Amino acid sequence: MSEAHGSRLPRHAHVLLNMELGAERRVMDALREVPSVIEAWRVYGVYDAVIKVRAETPAELSDAVARLRRIAGVRSTLTLIPIEGFER
């Protein structure tokens, strides 16, 4: 079970990506090269992809998101940091 408590940062965050039309394959290929990306899923809906990023500290999370934002074809990001939950 994994839970976030107090000021402890969870070891992951989810990042929602919007991509430029036609850049989906290029962005997904670039995500494979980012060591902090542990999962990446193309999705239908308002966002084009859901990315799971591993980060041990707020600084690592900031660096990881900044790297995602620099990928050619990424238009915008929305970062979700878990505050409570569980895994099976």
N, C-alpha and C positions, 0 to 999 in steps of 0.2 A: 504494500500500500504506500502511496506517495501523497503527502499532504504538505501544504505551506502553512507555516505558523509564524506569527510575529513579524520580525524584520527579515527573516530568512527568505532568500530568493529561491523559488523553485528551480530545479536544474534544467528547466526548459521553458520556452514561451512559444506561442503560435503567432505566425505573421501571415496576414492576409495580403495577397498581392493583386494589383491590377496591372495588366500587361498591355503593350501596344498590340493592335490587331496584326496578326501574322508573325508575332515574335514569340509565340508560345513555345515552340520546340527549342529555339535558341536559348530562351530563358531557362527552361527546364534542364537543358544540357549544362548551362553555366552553374545552376544550383548544385549539380553533382560534384562540382569542383570546390564547393565551400565546405570546409571541414566541420563547421558548427551546425550545418544542416543535417538533421538525422532522419527527416521524412519530408517528402514533397509530393503533393497531390494536386493535379489539375481538377478543377471543379466547375460546375455550372452555377450560375447565379450572379450576384452583384460583383463578386470577386472571381478572379481567374485561377487562383491557386491558394492552397493552405500549406504553409511551411512550418515544420516543427524544428526549432533551433535549440541546441544545448548551450547553456550559459551558466557558469558557476558564480559570476558576480555581475552587478549592474554594469560595470565597465565592459565586460565581455559581451553582454547583451547589446549594449550600445554599439560596440564595434561590429558585431554580427549583423545587426540591422543596417548599419551604415554600408556594409559591404553588399548586402542585398539591394539596397537602393541604388548602388552604383552599377548594377548589372544593366547592360544595354537592353532596352525593351521593357524595363520595369517602370511603370508610370507612377505608382503610389503604393504605400504600404500602410497597414494598420496592425500594430503589435498588441497582442493579448497576453497578459501575464497572469497565470493562474493564482488564485488566492486560497482556494480550497478545493479538494476533490479526491478522487481515488482512481486506481488502475486495477484491472483484473489480470 
